[in-house]
């Protein structure tokens, strides 16, 4: 409950460590390993790990329906936090069970407990004050969770609720309640601080624990008070955003309309559009702006807004130098003739055999690279210059080629 309200859940190791620390005072004979094992067993039961983290199911009799029904609930919910870590958060079922133990509203319970803590400290009943302070801390967590839930529901339906009628009265009550709680908590802290110099032994430690607990409640209520005070402004921004029309440009989907057709297109089509494709994937990237003033300056420049009255400065344009093809026509023809002759003699040629035979014949290194290029090119039937059937037979790990061992065979139909 505490981690769910403060840090959006707790990692499993922290829960196990906490339960292990609680188990040791109950049974001092437990070793550290046994205590951690007890914590892990308890965590597994709460998360229903034995049933694959499925929801618990409780049976009850439905009076209106006249039959038994079931209700599924979770005590702990496993989720991934914003930093990528795995955490557990208190489920709705656990919140209902915990809040059901409170017989009175949390606001009234906090008021009553604050008075009881002050009286217990004034009368020297420090053990009772310590117990009440720990209970008040849990009440403050319950109350914070209830306020967070109200604000969360309001944010989810910012365009459908009437803020002044449905939420604002509750926030006014919460603001007044939190203001009173802070006054009482400061009074309790000051009263406890006066007793600490005269206390000794366990009594002093207990008073220090009471003071730290009440300071924790005071800090939580102060943060919640600030959040309640700014909730109206936050809701106003959400409403403005909800009724603002989105200006979404109609741009093509990169994967469905560009990348997939590009990968499935024949080589001759891609070669005809290589310049346009290169421009698309090598588009200019604007520089990153880490300074807010520089961002405003860049956004307000006429050239940034593409004003029609501003002419483009072509002083930075440089003509691209075309990269010459790796293989010329004569070398492609020589490699193609060599491949056709090798396949005719063997009826089947794989990359390993082609490299070995080319080395035995003293074929030039550039021509051998061209041979391997043509073999890879033959994998696509639409772009096959040899008229063969390509398949894969194992793998090849060679300094000139690595990966699938491509095999070319004669195509009887061609």
C-alpha positions as a printed Julia matrix, in Angstrom:
414×3 Matrix{Float64}:
   0.0     0.0     0.0
   2.78    2.43    0.9
   4.88    1.88   -2.24
   1.77    2.05   -4.44
   1.0     5.51   -3.11
   4.55    6.9    -3.12
   6.63    5.2    -5.8
   4.08    3.57   -8.12
   4.71    0.08   -6.8
   7.6    -1.89   -5.33
  10.08   -4.32   -6.96
   9.74   -7.97   -5.89
  13.12   -8.0    -4.11
  12.08   -5.07   -1.91
   8.86   -6.82   -0.9
  10.79   -9.99   -0.04
  13.33   -7.99    2.02
  10.56   -6.19    3.91
   8.68   -9.39    4.77
  11.95  -11.08    5.75
  12.64   -8.21    8.15
   9.18   -8.65    9.7
   9.62  -12.43   10.01
  12.88  -12.27   11.99
  11.41  -10.65   15.17
   8.52  -13.14   15.12
  10.91  -16.13   15.03
  14.47  -15.09   15.98
  15.81  -18.59   15.23
  15.33  -18.05   11.49
  18.46  -17.57    9.44
  18.71  -14.81    6.84
  18.13  -17.34    4.04
  15.07  -18.78    5.79
  13.62  -15.32    6.39
  14.01  -14.44    2.71
  12.43  -17.75    1.74
   9.45  -16.94    4.0
   9.17  -13.53    2.28
   9.24  -15.17   -1.15
   6.55  -17.68   -0.15
   4.28  -14.9     1.12
   4.84  -12.84   -2.05
   4.02  -15.86   -4.22
   0.78  -16.42   -2.31
  -0.25  -12.76   -2.59
   0.51  -12.75   -6.34
  -0.99  -16.24   -6.86
   2.25  -17.44   -8.47
   1.24  -21.09   -7.99
  -1.62  -20.55  -10.49
   0.48  -18.6   -12.96
  -0.38  -15.17  -11.44
  -4.04  -15.63  -12.32
  -6.75  -13.65  -10.54
  -8.23  -15.07   -7.34
 -11.84  -16.22   -7.52
 -14.28  -15.81   -4.64
 -17.73  -17.44   -4.62
 -20.78  -15.66   -3.2
 -24.54  -16.08   -3.26
 -26.36  -13.59   -5.5
 -29.69  -12.94   -3.76
 -31.27  -11.15   -6.72
 -30.24  -13.82   -9.2
 -30.95  -16.67   -6.81
 -27.7   -18.47   -7.59
 -24.04  -18.61   -6.65
 -21.75  -16.26   -8.56
 -18.03  -15.62   -8.67
 -15.89  -12.51   -8.4
 -12.33  -12.37   -9.74
  -9.84  -10.05   -8.07
  -6.09   -9.52   -7.67
  -4.2    -8.54   -4.57
  -0.99   -7.6    -6.39
  -0.7    -6.46  -10.0
   2.56   -6.98  -11.91
   3.53   -4.2   -14.3
   6.55   -2.56  -15.95
   7.58    0.84  -14.58
   8.74    3.79  -16.68
  12.4     2.9   -16.03
  11.86   -0.65  -17.38
  11.92   -2.37  -13.97
   9.27   -4.94  -12.98
   7.13   -3.89  -10.02
   4.11   -4.98   -8.02
   1.27   -2.58   -7.26
  -1.66   -3.01   -4.94
  -4.65   -4.35   -6.86
  -8.24   -3.18   -6.55
  -9.1    -6.25   -4.51
  -6.43   -5.49   -1.92
  -7.48   -1.84   -1.71
 -11.1    -2.85   -1.13
 -10.08   -5.35    1.56
  -7.85   -2.83    3.3
 -10.35    0.02    3.18
 -13.11   -2.33    4.35
 -11.27   -2.66    7.67
 -11.93    1.03    8.33
 -15.32    1.43    9.95
 -15.33    5.23    9.59
 -14.33    7.67    6.81
 -10.57    8.27    6.64
 -10.98   12.04    7.18
 -12.81   11.55   10.5
 -10.41    8.77   11.53
  -7.42   11.06   10.96
  -8.99   13.81   13.07
  -9.72   11.39   15.92
  -6.29    9.79   15.86
  -4.51   13.17   15.85
  -6.33   14.1    19.07
  -5.59   10.71   20.6
  -1.88   10.95   19.77
  -1.63   14.4    21.38
  -3.39   13.19   24.52
  -1.24   10.06   24.74
   1.98   12.1    24.44
   0.8    14.66   27.03
  -0.06   11.88   29.51
   3.18    9.97   28.91
   1.55    6.96   27.24
   4.28    6.74   24.63
   3.63    3.11   23.67
   0.01    3.95   22.78
   1.15    7.09   20.97
   3.63    5.04   18.95
   0.9     2.56   17.91
  -1.49    5.37   17.0
   1.21    7.2    15.02
   1.9     4.15   12.88
  -1.84    3.74   12.3
  -2.12    7.44   11.39
   0.63    6.96    8.83
  -1.38    4.21    7.16
  -4.48    6.42    7.27
  -2.57    9.18    5.48
  -1.57    6.68    2.78
  -5.2     5.56    2.41
  -6.34    9.15    2.14
  -3.66   10.01   -0.43
  -4.68    7.02   -2.51
  -8.35    8.08   -2.44
  -7.5    11.63   -3.59
  -5.22   10.26   -6.32
  -8.02    8.0    -7.56
 -10.48   10.92   -7.73
  -8.05   13.07   -9.7
  -7.17   10.16  -11.98
 -10.83    9.57  -12.84
 -11.28   13.29  -13.49
  -8.28   13.35  -15.86
  -9.6    10.37  -17.79
 -12.95   12.08  -18.41
 -11.87   15.71  -18.64
 -14.26   16.38  -21.53
 -17.29   14.72  -19.9
 -17.43   15.88  -16.29
 -18.62   19.16  -14.8
 -15.65   20.21  -12.71
 -17.41   22.82  -10.59
 -20.17   20.41   -9.55
 -18.54   16.96   -9.5
 -14.94   17.52   -8.41
 -14.41   21.0    -7.01
 -16.53   20.51   -3.82
 -14.52   17.4    -2.95
 -11.26   19.27   -3.48
 -12.46   22.12   -1.26
 -13.19   19.63    1.5
  -9.8    17.96    0.97
  -8.05   21.34    1.09
  -9.67   22.23    4.4
  -9.02   18.76    5.83
  -5.34   18.79    4.83
  -4.86   22.26    6.28
  -6.21   21.09    9.65
  -4.11   17.92    9.53
  -0.91   19.89    9.0
  -1.64   22.12   12.0
  -2.27   19.14   14.3
   0.77   17.27   13.01
   3.05   20.25   13.65
   1.66   20.48   17.2
   2.28   16.76   17.8
   5.83   16.98   16.43
   6.64   19.93   18.68
   5.15   18.17   21.71
   7.17   15.02   21.07
  10.34   17.04   20.48
   9.94   18.6    23.95
   9.8    15.15   25.61
  12.83   13.67   23.78
  15.62   15.42   25.86
  14.18   14.03   29.13
  13.55   10.5    27.83
  15.98    7.59   28.19
  16.44    4.14   26.67
  13.55    2.57   24.78
  11.28    5.5    25.59
  13.61    7.89   23.76
  13.8     5.59   20.75
  10.02    5.29   20.71
   9.58    9.08   20.84
  12.04    9.55   17.99
  10.12    6.98   15.96
   6.85    8.82   16.7
   8.38   12.12   15.57
   9.76   10.61   12.36
   6.41    8.95   11.61
   4.47   12.18   12.12
   6.99   14.12   10.0
   6.43   11.57    7.24
   2.66   12.14    7.5
   3.2    15.9     7.47
   5.37   15.77    4.34
   2.87   13.51    2.55
  -0.03   15.8     3.42
   1.95   18.87    2.34
   2.66   17.32   -1.06
  -0.98   16.28   -1.39
  -2.1    19.8    -0.44
   0.05   21.28   -3.23
  -1.42   18.82   -5.69
  -4.99   19.65   -4.67
  -4.24   23.36   -5.01
  -3.0    22.93   -8.6
  -5.66   20.41   -9.69
  -7.99   23.08  -11.1
  -5.3    24.54  -13.34
  -4.31   21.06  -14.49
  -7.93   20.27  -15.35
  -8.26   23.52  -17.3
  -5.25   22.56  -19.44
  -6.71   19.1   -20.02
 -10.02   20.58  -21.17
  -8.26   22.96  -23.58
  -6.32   20.01  -24.98
  -9.45   17.85  -25.26
 -11.3    20.42  -27.38
  -8.32   21.37  -29.53
  -8.34   20.01  -33.05
  -5.33   17.87  -33.89
  -3.27   19.1   -36.83
  -2.03   15.8   -38.19
  -0.45   15.87  -41.64
  -1.42   13.16  -44.11
   1.87   11.36  -44.5
   2.33    7.85  -45.92
   2.97    4.93  -43.61
   6.69    4.19  -43.89
   6.4     0.42  -43.4
   3.24   -0.48  -45.34
   3.46    1.97  -48.25
   7.2     2.45  -48.71
   9.45   -0.16  -47.08
   7.52   -3.36  -47.95
   7.0    -2.44  -51.67
  10.64   -1.39  -51.85
  11.88   -4.74  -50.52
   9.65   -6.75  -52.86
  10.47   -4.75  -56.01
  12.79   -6.27  -58.69
  16.37   -5.07  -58.9
  15.88   -3.3   -62.23
  12.99   -1.23  -60.84
  15.02   -0.26  -57.77
  17.98    0.73  -59.93
  15.76    3.12  -61.89
  14.51    4.79  -58.7
  17.71    4.56  -56.67
  18.23    8.32  -56.59
  14.75    9.02  -55.21
  15.0     6.21  -52.65
  18.38    7.45  -51.49
  17.04   10.94  -50.96
  14.11    9.61  -48.88
  16.29    7.55  -46.54
  19.06   10.17  -46.32
  16.79   13.12  -45.53
  18.31   16.1   -43.75
  18.08   15.95  -39.96
  17.58   19.22  -38.07
  20.14   19.88  -35.34
  19.16   19.2   -31.76
  18.35   22.31  -29.76
  19.22   22.09  -26.09
  18.62   25.75  -25.31
  15.09   27.18  -24.99
  16.06   30.6   -26.3
  17.76   29.01  -29.31
  14.59   26.98  -29.95
  12.44   30.14  -30.03
  14.94   31.85  -32.3
  14.97   28.91  -34.72
  11.17   28.62  -34.78
  10.67   32.33  -35.47
  13.17   32.55  -38.32
  11.46   33.15  -41.69
  13.37   30.31  -43.3
  12.17   27.88  -40.63
   8.53   28.69  -41.42
   9.16   28.32  -45.17
   7.91   31.82  -45.96
   7.24   32.23  -49.7
   8.97   35.59  -49.73
  12.29   34.13  -48.63
  14.55   32.65  -51.29
  16.56   29.56  -50.5
  20.25   30.08  -50.06
  21.99   27.66  -52.39
  25.46   28.51  -51.17
  25.74   25.28  -49.12
  24.58   22.96  -51.93
  27.26   20.62  -53.25
  26.85   18.42  -56.28
  26.85   14.74  -55.35
  29.62   12.65  -56.85
  28.13    9.52  -58.34
  29.77    6.32  -57.14
  30.96    4.29  -60.16
  29.62    0.72  -60.43
  31.77   -1.92  -58.79
  31.78   -4.19  -61.86
  31.98   -3.03  -65.46
  30.09   -4.68  -68.32
  33.07   -6.74  -69.5
  33.67   -8.16  -66.02
  29.97   -8.97  -65.56
  29.94  -10.78  -68.9
  33.12  -12.73  -68.07
  31.73  -13.8   -64.68
  28.38  -14.78  -66.24
  30.1   -16.9   -68.91
  32.26  -18.61  -66.3
  29.21  -19.41  -64.13
  27.21  -20.79  -67.04
  30.13  -23.02  -68.05
  30.65  -24.27  -64.48
  26.93  -25.04  -64.03
  26.74  -26.8   -67.41
  29.67  -29.02  -66.49
  28.37  -29.87  -63.04
  24.57  -29.32  -63.39
  24.79  -28.05  -59.79
  27.13  -25.46  -58.27
  27.27  -24.12  -54.71
  29.31  -21.21  -53.35
  31.93  -23.39  -51.68
  32.6   -25.29  -54.92
  32.59  -22.06  -56.96
  35.25  -20.47  -54.73
  37.38  -23.62  -54.73
  37.17  -24.06  -58.53
  37.85  -20.36  -59.16
  41.0   -20.55  -57.0
  42.16  -23.7   -58.86
  41.72  -21.95  -62.23
  43.48  -18.78  -61.04
  40.44  -16.57  -61.59
  41.05  -12.89  -60.77
  39.88  -11.71  -57.36
  37.56   -9.05  -58.81
  36.04  -11.59  -61.2
  35.47  -14.03  -58.33
  33.66  -11.3   -56.37
  31.53  -10.67  -59.44
  30.76  -14.41  -59.65
  29.54  -14.43  -56.04
  27.49  -11.3   -56.73
  25.77  -12.98  -59.7
  25.05  -16.07  -57.62
  23.37  -13.94  -54.96
  21.49  -12.04  -57.63
  20.12  -15.3   -59.01
  18.26  -15.9   -55.75
  15.54  -13.54  -57.01
  13.79  -15.21  -60.01
  12.72  -11.85  -61.47
  16.33  -10.65  -61.57
  18.09  -13.93  -62.45
  20.58  -13.44  -65.35
  21.58  -17.12  -65.48
  18.25  -18.97  -65.79
  18.85  -21.32  -62.85
  17.05  -22.62  -59.77
  18.52  -21.31  -56.51
  18.36  -23.08  -53.15
  20.23  -23.21  -49.83
  22.33  -26.1   -48.6
  23.86  -25.51  -45.2
  26.09  -22.56  -44.37
  29.37  -21.12  -45.59
  32.07  -19.45  -43.51
  34.76  -18.11  -45.84
  36.78  -14.93  -46.0
  35.02  -14.06  -49.3
  31.46  -15.11  -48.32
  29.68  -16.02  -45.09
  26.13  -17.05  -44.35
  23.82  -19.42  -46.25
  25.54  -21.66  -48.79
  23.69  -20.79  -52.03
  23.27  -23.58  -54.62
  22.48  -23.01  -58.32
  21.09  -25.79  -60.54
  19.95  -25.97  -64.15
  16.33  -25.05  -64.8
  14.99  -27.69  -67.17
  12.01  -25.52  -68.12
  14.31  -22.76  -69.35
